Amino acid sequence: NQKLIVVDEIKMDEIKTKAIADMLKAMGVEKKALIVTNEMEKNVYLSARNIEGVKASYVGMLNVYDVLNHDKFIVAKDAVAKLEEVYA
């Protein structure tokens, strides 16, 4: 049911809520989603914070509650490697 979606990278040059909304729509995300990057991506965080049910975080701030509280877990490929290193 594709609860985990791994993408090559999640970066934004500017703060655009519409860009995050379009990305989520293209991925078929209709409910709560957690977007995780390797390091703090300020533009991603600021773009996602106004979308209801969507939270942007990074590996250093990730917690179990956020993972379990969201329907989709969208993570950048470089963040997966760091997650395996930290939580394995």
Helices and strands as residue ranges (DSSP letters): E 4-7, H 17-26, E 33-37, H 42-48, E 54-58, G 59-61, H 64-69, E 72-76, H 77-87
